[in-house]
Amino acid sequence: MSTQSLFSKKNIQSHQPDTRRGLMEELNLPPGMIAFIRKNARNLQIGLISAVILVLGWVFYDYYTEMQDKKGASLLASGLQTESPEQRVQILESVISDYGRTDAGRWSKLELAHIDYSEGRYEAAAMKYKEILDALPATSSLAPITRLNLAQSYEQTEQYDQAIAQYTILKKSAGFAEQAHVGLGRIYIAKGDPAQARKVYEEFLNSHDDTAAPLLRSQIEAKLSSLDAGIPVISSQPEEIKE
């Protein structure tokens, strides 16, 4: 049996160092990093593919939501421009059905509640406003106006305790404190509690300087004067709800 020579051509080639240089060598990556990449090449490829799929999915999701927002807003605009009340309600309900998670869907729900309120269906309006408010995050810009609408709906149905609770929360919302104080005063007068109405009116005057809301301030001062004179204060109705 013949023994292969240590100096045969095949044996010499098998013991020669690998002098081939790849891309990683050309980039002067550290040898340790090159070894790690080559050892874990399959896992790294899987991770890279997963990352690409994730990025593409996020891009397409953003595109989809943007298109939904645009379509919902367009349909909402057409509904608000419709003169027929029946057709307007149908379009608003379509927006809610097809684009309920968009801003247009939320505005459509609010508009349907406004329609109930304007037509004297205060209990139905209150139910819609409460449903909308419960679904909104506390930081939503729609929350204060929805809470005001809910408080006014409760007030119209003489659910005064519920209205007081909503107005009390609303006092802390910038831009709505004035309406909240006036609403509270109006309710306490309707309940025959002038002392509590006085407290609310004085709280408003003390928390606003003389230059803030001068017309409203003069109206509240007039109400206080009437209370001082023992003259019954006429409780005005809430203002018409507007978007």
ABEGO torsion letter per residue (X at the ends): XBBBBAABAAAAAAABBBABBBAAAAAGBBAAAAAAAAAAAAAAAAAAAAAAAAAAAAAAAAAAAAAAAAAAAAAAAAAAABABAAAAAAAAAAAAAAAAABAAAAAAAAAAAAAAAAAGBAAAAAAAAAAAAAABBAABAAAAAAAAAAAAAAAAAGBAAAAAAAAAAAAABBGAAAAAAAAAAAAAAAAGBAAAAAAAAAAAAAABBAABGAAAAAAAAAAAAAAAAGBBBBBBBBBBBBX
